[in-house]
Amino acid sequence: MENMLTTVSRPQDTGDRPFHCPLCEMRFSLPGYLKQHMQIHKGVKAFHCQQCGKSFARPSHLKNHIQRHKGEKLFNCQLCEKRFSWLSGLKMHMRTHTGDTPFHCQLCDKRFCLPSQLKQHMRTHTGEKPFHCQLCERRFRQSGQLGQHMQLHTGDKPFQCQQCKKSFSRSDQLKQHMRTHTGEKPFHCQLCERRFRESGQLGQHMRLHTGDTPFQCQQCEKSFSWPSLLKEHMTSHTRDKPFHCQECQKCFIRLHTLKQHMRVHTGDKPHHCQLCKMSFSWSSQLKEHMVTHTDEWKKSIPDISRKNL
């Protein structure tokens, strides 16, 4: 009896996987595993959920699916508070802690924790965008991107700030918004001391150091560091003046020109003389004014410095 049990017991997985799929590169330790795998290629989904009618190629997939209906998350991570409905989900999650990246791209050598991440990445090489909007012609590489896009059509904003009640379409937008309340600026420049709330702001700032001007005018050879500057520049070709003063109806090509003009109406004088108490609306006025202080400025410089004048 003992010998019989030994004979029919499930063999240990020793790492040897002699059974390989003729349609892909996957290998298996047992012929039964290969047989189950082949159902994926055949498109056979013989295991059905009695609650929602979904079908699956493997019984283990159906079992995991049923746990979702029950809301059961039996497998919890010992390093953080996340819980999972199935063991494979926990195992894949653990790679985020260990840094293990077993899935690598054959075209650019990038590595990933999860096969789904590699699959999504490969679309950057192939250009494939399998997820398309039914309301417009936009297409996306990821289903999550399509979901976010659909909120533009529905106007749905499920993520609400608890401090000011503003609502957002995406969770990452809410996360960025919360930094306006906390003052957190996690993205800092390695070349100077500036810090930023968003990674995109840091990327734009770095162009000040690199001199990069990737946004080029198609009508002339000028290029710009930011798309907003290119947009402003384009009005010089069209002669469009989209920025209107609400007080006197004057129009301007650039927004900052309108802001400067508004000082005529508000009386704002942000440019201050450091040698007297006078203030000016424009920097050019301050510069002209400083000429009147030329002698005072020279006298304020120590003798050792004045010898070099």
C-alpha positions as CSV (number, residue, x, y, z in Angstrom):
1,M,0.0,0.0,0.0
2,E,2.8,2.3,0.9
3,N,4.5,1.6,-2.4
4,M,1.3,2.3,-4.3
5,L,0.9,5.7,-2.6
6,T,4.4,6.5,-3.6
7,T,3.8,5.5,-7.2
8,V,0.6,7.7,-7.7
9,S,1.6,10.7,-5.6
10,R,2.2,14.0,-7.5
11,P,5.8,14.2,-8.5
12,Q,7.9,17.0,-7.1
13,D,8.9,19.9,-9.4
14,T,12.6,19.4,-9.6
15,G,13.1,22.2,-12.1
16,D,13.3,19.8,-15.1
17,R,10.6,20.7,-17.6
18,P,10.9,18.3,-20.5
19,F,7.4,19.0,-22.0
20,H,7.4,22.1,-24.2
21,C,4.7,23.8,-26.1
22,P,5.1,23.6,-29.9
23,L,3.4,27.0,-30.4
24,C,5.3,29.1,-27.9
25,E,8.4,28.8,-25.7
26,M,6.7,27.7,-22.5
27,R,7.9,24.4,-20.9
28,F,6.2,22.2,-18.2
29,S,7.2,19.5,-15.7
30,L,4.2,17.3,-16.3
31,P,2.2,16.4,-19.5
32,G,-1.0,17.4,-17.8
33,Y,0.2,21.0,-17.4
34,L,1.1,21.1,-21.1
35,K,-2.4,19.7,-22.0
36,Q,-4.0,22.5,-19.9
37,H,-1.8,25.1,-21.5
38,M,-2.7,24.0,-25.0
39,Q,-6.3,25.0,-24.2
40,I,-5.2,28.6,-24.3
41,H,-4.0,28.3,-27.9
42,K,-7.1,26.4,-28.9
43,G,-9.3,29.1,-27.3
44,V,-11.2,26.4,-25.3
45,K,-12.7,27.8,-22.1
46,A,-14.5,24.8,-20.6
47,F,-14.7,26.1,-17.0
48,H,-17.7,28.4,-16.4
49,C,-18.6,30.7,-13.5
50,Q,-22.2,30.0,-12.3
51,Q,-22.6,33.6,-11.0
52,C,-21.6,35.7,-14.0
53,G,-21.2,33.3,-16.9
54,K,-17.5,34.0,-17.5
55,S,-15.5,31.1,-18.9
56,F,-11.9,30.1,-18.3
57,A,-9.3,27.8,-19.8
58,R,-8.1,26.4,-16.5
59,P,-9.9,25.4,-13.3
60,S,-7.4,27.3,-11.2
61,H,-8.4,30.5,-13.1
62,L,-12.1,29.8,-12.4
63,K,-11.3,29.2,-8.7
64,N,-9.4,32.5,-8.5
65,H,-12.3,34.3,-10.2
66,I,-14.9,32.9,-7.7
67,Q,-12.8,34.4,-4.9
68,R,-13.4,37.8,-6.4
69,H,-17.2,37.3,-6.1
70,K,-16.8,36.3,-2.5
71,G,-14.5,39.2,-1.9
72,E,-12.0,36.9,-0.3
73,K,-8.3,38.0,-0.2
74,L,-6.6,35.1,1.6
75,F,-3.0,36.0,0.8
76,N,-1.5,39.0,2.5
77,C,2.0,40.6,2.0
78,Q,4.2,40.5,5.1
79,L,6.0,43.7,4.0
80,C,3.0,45.9,3.4
81,E,-0.7,45.8,3.9
82,K,-1.8,44.6,0.5
83,R,-3.9,41.5,0.2
84,F,-4.6,39.2,-2.8
85,S,-7.3,36.8,-3.8
86,W,-4.7,34.3,-5.2
87,L,-1.2,33.2,-4.4
88,S,0.2,34.0,-7.8
89,G,-0.9,37.6,-7.3
90,L,1.0,37.8,-4.1
91,K,4.1,36.2,-5.6
92,M,4.1,38.7,-8.5
93,H,3.6,41.5,-6.0
94,M,6.6,40.4,-3.9
95,R,8.8,41.3,-6.8
96,T,8.1,45.0,-6.2
97,H,9.8,44.5,-2.8
98,T,12.7,42.3,-3.9
99,G,13.4,44.2,-7.1
100,D,13.3,41.0,-9.1
101,T,12.7,41.7,-12.9
102,P,12.7,38.3,-14.7
103,F,10.8,39.5,-17.8
104,H,13.1,41.4,-20.2
105,C,12.5,43.0,-23.6
106,Q,14.5,41.4,-26.4
107,L,14.6,44.7,-28.3
108,C,15.9,47.2,-25.7
109,D,17.0,45.1,-22.7
110,K,14.5,46.8,-20.3
111,R,13.3,44.5,-17.6
112,F,10.0,44.2,-15.7
113,C,8.5,42.6,-12.6
114,L,5.4,41.3,-14.3
115,P,4.6,39.7,-17.7
116,S,1.8,42.2,-18.2
117,Q,4.3,45.1,-17.9
118,L,6.5,43.5,-20.6
119,K,3.4,43.0,-22.8
120,Q,2.4,46.6,-22.5
121,H,6.0,47.7,-23.1
122,M,6.3,45.8,-26.3
123,R,3.5,47.9,-27.7
124,T,5.9,50.9,-27.6
125,H,8.0,49.0,-30.2
126,T,5.2,47.6,-32.3
127,G,3.0,50.7,-32.1
128,E,0.0,48.5,-31.3
129,K,-3.0,50.3,-29.7
130,P,-5.6,47.6,-29.2
131,F,-8.0,49.6,-27.0
132,H,-10.1,52.1,-28.9
133,C,-12.8,54.5,-27.8
134,Q,-16.3,53.8,-29.1
135,L,-17.3,57.5,-29.0
136,C,-14.3,58.9,-30.9
137,E,-11.3,57.6,-32.9
138,R,-8.7,57.7,-30.1
139,R,-6.8,54.4,-29.5
140,F,-4.7,53.4,-26.6
141,R,-2.0,50.9,-25.6
142,Q,-3.4,50.1,-22.2
143,S,-7.0,49.5,-21.0
144,G,-6.4,51.9,-18.1
145,Q,-5.6,54.7,-20.5
146,L,-8.9,54.0,-22.3
147,G,-10.8,54.1,-19.0
148,Q,-9.2,57.4,-18.1
149,H,-10.1,58.8,-21.5
150,M,-13.7,57.7,-21.2
151,Q,-14.1,60.0,-18.2
152,L,-13.7,62.9,-20.7
153,H,-16.9,61.8,-22.4
154,T,-18.8,60.9,-19.2
155,G,-17.6,63.8,-17.1
156,D,-17.1,61.4,-14.3
157,K,-14.8,62.7,-11.5
158,P,-14.8,60.0,-8.8
159,F,-11.7,61.1,-6.9
160,Q,-12.5,63.9,-4.4
161,C,-10.3,66.0,-2.2
162,Q,-11.4,65.8,1.4
163,Q,-10.0,69.3,2.2
164,C,-11.5,71.5,-0.5
165,K,-14.0,69.1,-2.2
166,K,-12.4,69.4,-5.7
167,S,-13.0,66.4,-7.8
168,F,-10.8,64.7,-10.4
169,S,-11.1,62.1,-13.1
170,R,-7.9,60.2,-12.1
171,S,-6.4,59.2,-8.8
172,D,-3.0,60.5,-9.9
173,Q,-4.6,64.0,-10.4
174,L,-5.9,63.9,-6.9
175,K,-2.5,62.9,-5.6
176,Q,-0.8,65.8,-7.3
177,H,-3.5,68.1,-6.1
178,M,-3.0,67.1,-2.5
179,R,0.5,68.5,-2.7
180,T,-1.0,72.0,-3.0
181,H,-2.4,71.4,0.6
182,T,0.7,69.6,2.0
183,G,3.3,71.7,0.3
184,E,5.1,68.5,-0.6
185,K,7.6,68.9,-3.6
186,P,9.2,65.4,-4.0
187,F,10.9,66.1,-7.4
188,H,14.1,68.1,-7.0
189,C,16.7,69.3,-9.5
190,Q,20.2,67.7,-9.1
191,L,21.8,70.9,-10.6
192,C,20.2,73.5,-8.4
193,E,18.0,73.6,-5.3
194,R,14.6,74.0,-7.1
195,R,11.9,71.5,-6.1
196,F,8.6,70.6,-7.8
197,R,5.3,69.0,-7.1
198,E,5.2,67.1,-10.5
199,S,7.8,65.2,-12.4
200,G,6.7,67.0,-15.6
201,Q,7.5,70.3,-14.0
202,L,11.0,69.0,-13.2
203,G,11.4,67.8,-16.8
204,Q,10.5,71.3,-18.1
205,H,12.8,73.0,-15.6
206,M,15.8,70.8,-16.7
207,R,15.6,72.4,-20.1
208,L,16.9,75.6,-18.5
209,H,20.1,73.7,-17.7
210,T,20.4,71.7,-20.9
211,G,19.3,74.4,-23.3
212,D,17.1,71.9,-25.0
213,T,14.4,73.4,-27.3
214,P,12.4,70.5,-28.7
215,F,9.3,72.5,-29.7
216,Q,10.0,73.9,-33.2
217,C,8.0,76.3,-35.3
218,Q,7.0,74.8,-38.6
219,Q,6.9,78.2,-40.4
220,C,10.3,79.4,-39.3
221,E,13.4,77.9,-37.7
222,K,12.8,79.1,-34.2
223,S,12.5,76.5,-31.4
224,F,11.4,76.7,-27.8
225,S,11.8,75.0,-24.5
226,W,8.1,74.8,-23.7
227,P,5.0,74.3,-25.8
228,S,3.4,77.4,-24.3
229,L,6.2,79.5,-25.7
230,L,5.7,77.9,-29.2
231,K,2.0,78.6,-29.0
232,E,2.6,82.2,-28.1
233,H,5.2,82.5,-31.0
234,M,2.7,81.1,-33.5
235,T,0.5,84.1,-33.0
236,S,3.3,86.2,-34.5
237,H,2.6,84.4,-37.8
238,T,-1.2,84.5,-37.6
239,R,-1.3,88.0,-36.0
240,D,-3.9,86.6,-33.7
241,K,-4.3,88.5,-30.4
242,P,-6.3,86.1,-28.2
243,F,-5.7,87.8,-24.9
244,H,-8.2,90.6,-24.2
245,C,-8.2,93.2,-21.4
246,Q,-11.6,93.2,-19.7
247,E,-11.1,96.9,-18.6
248,C,-10.3,98.6,-21.9
249,Q,-10.7,95.9,-24.6
250,K,-7.1,96.1,-25.7
251,C,-5.8,92.8,-27.2
252,F,-2.4,91.2,-26.9
253,I,-0.5,88.4,-28.5
254,R,1.0,87.1,-25.3
255,L,-0.5,86.4,-21.9
256,H,2.4,87.9,-19.9
257,T,2.0,91.1,-22.0
258,L,-1.7,91.3,-20.9
259,K,-0.6,90.7,-17.3
260,Q,1.9,93.6,-17.5
261,H,-0.8,95.8,-19.1
262,M,-3.2,95.1,-16.3
263,R,-0.9,97.1,-13.9
264,V,-2.1,100.2,-15.7
265,H,-5.6,99.5,-14.2
266,T,-4.6,97.9,-10.9
267,G,-1.7,100.3,-10.1
268,D,0.4,97.3,-9.1
269,K,4.1,98.2,-8.8
270,P,6.1,95.0,-8.2
271,H,9.6,96.5,-9.1
272,H,11.2,98.2,-6.0
273,C,14.3,100.3,-5.8
274,Q,16.7,99.0,-3.2
275,L,18.2,102.4,-2.6
276,C,15.0,104.4,-2.0
277,K,11.4,103.6,-1.4
278,M,10.1,104.1,-5.0
279,S,8.3,101.4,-6.8
280,F,7.5,100.9,-10.5
281,S,5.1,99.0,-12.7
282,W,7.7,97.8,-15.2
283,S,11.3,96.7,-14.9
284,S,12.3,99.1,-17.6
285,Q,11.1,102.0,-15.5
286,L,13.2,100.8,-12.5
287,K,16.2,100.5,-14.8
288,E,15.8,104.1,-15.9
289,H,15.4,105.2,-12.3
290,M,18.6,103.5,-11.1
291,V,20.6,105.9,-13.3
292,T,19.7,108.7,-10.8
293,H,21.4,106.7,-8.0
294,T,24.7,106.2,-9.9
295,D,26.7,108.4,-7.6
296,E,25.1,107.0,-4.4
297,W,25.7,103.4,-5.7
298,K,29.4,104.1,-6.2
299,K,29.8,105.7,-2.8
300,S,28.2,102.6,-1.2
301,I,30.9,100.4,-2.7
302,P,34.0,99.9,-0.4
303,D,37.2,101.8,-1.4
304,I,38.9,98.5,-2.3
305,S,36.2,97.8,-4.9
306,R,36.0,101.4,-6.2
307,K,39.6,101.2,-7.3
308,N,38.5,98.7,-9.9
309,L,35.8,101.0,-11.4
